[in-house]
Amino acid sequence: MRKFTTLLIFAFMLTLVTESYSQTFGIKGGLNLANLTVSGDGISASVKSIIGIHVGPVAYFRLQENLSFNTGLLFSIKGAKVEGTEGLTETLNYLVVPLNLAYKFPINESVKFFIQAGPYVGYAISGKDKYSDVTENVKFGEKGGLKRGDFGLGFGAGLGFGSIITSLNYELGLSNMIDDSNYKSKNKVLQLSVAYMFGGK
């Protein structure tokens, strides 16, 4: 929680620092193809991706002609399906703050290609485990259970068409989600997004 709060404060400070630059605000949404890496003592599991969504407000700040900073506060569904005797499907609901630097390459006056990268921090607000027909709420903070905090790196590319921005992003989790040094589990998410920027970008 402290990491998430710190990042929120950092994002707010960056907003203040960049207030003299051109800025636009909008809404972003799309699909997640989410998965987990799982490793540890005696673990032998087949892990498959699940489909989720992400949605929330975003902000773009132009730092130079082709260089910008973007952030937001996204609700994002992550998790995975672990095949086995009980067929566990785990869905985790996060609030995620990305911090990206983006560089654009104008194709013409109305279309711009861009690449972006930067860290992200997430905080799990809820989750569910489903075994066959039984569904249970995920319990966070217990020894050997899941942590709420998550952080990692994001990479992406996309196209801007005036007020519309489309992008393909990949989030690589770096933090161990399990509160047990004998086991490791990290988030991996491929995102397809569309954003609408009010007033253009």
N, C-alpha and C positions, 0 to 999 in steps of 0.2 A: 504494500500500500504506500509506503514511504517513497519508493521509486516512482510510482505512478503520480503521486502528488508533486514530487520534485519536477517531473517532466511537464506536468500541467503548468507549474510556475515558470519553467524555462520557456515553454511555448508562449505564455503570456508576455514574458519579458521580450522575446523575439518580436512579438507583435508590436510592442511599444517601440522597440529599436527601429523597426522597419516601417513605422507609420508614415514617414515622409516619402516612402516609395509608392509607386502605383500598386494598388491592392484590390482584389476582388474576392467575393465570398459566394459560396454556392452549396449545392447538395450533391452528394455522391452515393452511388449504390451499385450493387452488382453481385456476382456469384463467387463463392469460395469453393475450391477443391482442396479440402483440408485432409491432413494426414498427421501421423505421429511417428517419430522414431522411438523404438522401445528396445532397451538392452539391460542386461544385468545378470545376476547369478541364476543359472538354470533356465533362463527365459528362452523359449522357442515358440514364437507366435507369428502368424501371418497377419499383417496389418494392411488394411485397405482404406482407401480414401472415402470420405463422405462429402456430400454437397451441402453447403450452407450459404448464407448471405452476409453482406456487409452494407451498412447504410449510415449516413450521418452528415453533419455539416463540415465543410472544408474551406480553407482560405489559402489564397495564393498572393505572394508578395514579389513584385519584380525588383530585383537587386541591380541588375544591369540590363542592357538591351536584350540579351538572350539567356540570362541567368536569373532564376527565380527560386524562392523558398516556398514550400507548401506544407501545411499541417492540417489537422482536423481532429474530430472526436467521433470515432466510428464504433457502432455496435457490430460485432463480428462473431459469427458462429464458427467454431473450430472443433476438432476432435478426430475420431477415426473409428473404424470397425475392426475389431480383433476377432478373427475366426478361431473357433475352438468348440469345445463341447457345449458351451452355453451361448456362443455367438454374441459377445458383448459389443454393443454400439455405444460409444461415449460421445456426447455433444457438450461443448463448453461454450458458454456465452461470455464474451469479453467486451470491455470498453478499451479501445486501442487508440493511442495517439502516435501517428507517424510524424517524423521530422525529415523531410526530403529536400535535397538540393536538386534542381532540374535544369538541364541545359537544352535549349530548343534549336532546331535546324530548320529554318523556313524553307518550305517547298515552293510556295507561291504566296501571294498576298493573303489568302484565306486559309491555307493549310500549313500546319507546322508539326514537324516530327520532333519528339523530345525523348531524352533519357533521364532517369532520376535514380537516386540512391540515398539512403540514410537510415538511422536507427528508428526503432519503434519501442514503445512500452505498452504493455497491456495489463488489465486487471480483470480477473474472472469474477463476474457478478453472480453466476449460477451455472449449474450443469446437471446433466442427467445421464445415468447408466441404464441401458436397457438390455436385459437378458431374456431372450425369447419374448414372452408376454409380460414380463415383470419389469417395471420401471422404478428406479430409485433416484433420489436427489443425491448429487455428489457432495460429500462432506469435505470441506477444505480445512487445512490447518492442523489436521490430526497427524500424529507421528506415522510415517509410512504412507500417508495420503497425499493429496495434491496441494500444491501451493497456489495461491491466487495470482501472484505476480508472474509476469512473463516479459521478456525483452529479447530483441534480436535485431537483425538487419533486413532492410527491404531493398529490392532492386526492381526497376521497371522501365517500360518504354510505352510510348503511345502517340496519338495524333490529336491535335487540337483543330477544331473547325469553328472558329469564332467563339460562341458561348458554350459549345459542346466539346468535352474532352473525353476521349476514350483511352483506356490504358490496360496493359497487362502487367501485373506485378507479382513478385514472389517474396514471401516473408520467410526467412530462415531463423527459427528460434534458436537462441543460444543458451537460455537458462534451463536448468533441470526442473521439470514440473513436479517431481516426486520428492517428498521430504524424507529421503532415505539415500544414504551415500552408496548403497549396494545396487541401486537401480537408477536408470536414467531414462527420461522421456522428454522429448522436445517437439514443439509445434513446427509444422511445415504447411504453408498455405500458398496456393496459386490463385490469384484473383483476376477476374475480368470485370472492369469497372466502366461506368459512364457517369460523368459529372456534368451538371448544368451550372454555369457561372452567371450570376445575376449582373448584368451590365457588361458582359463580355470579359475576355481575358487578354 
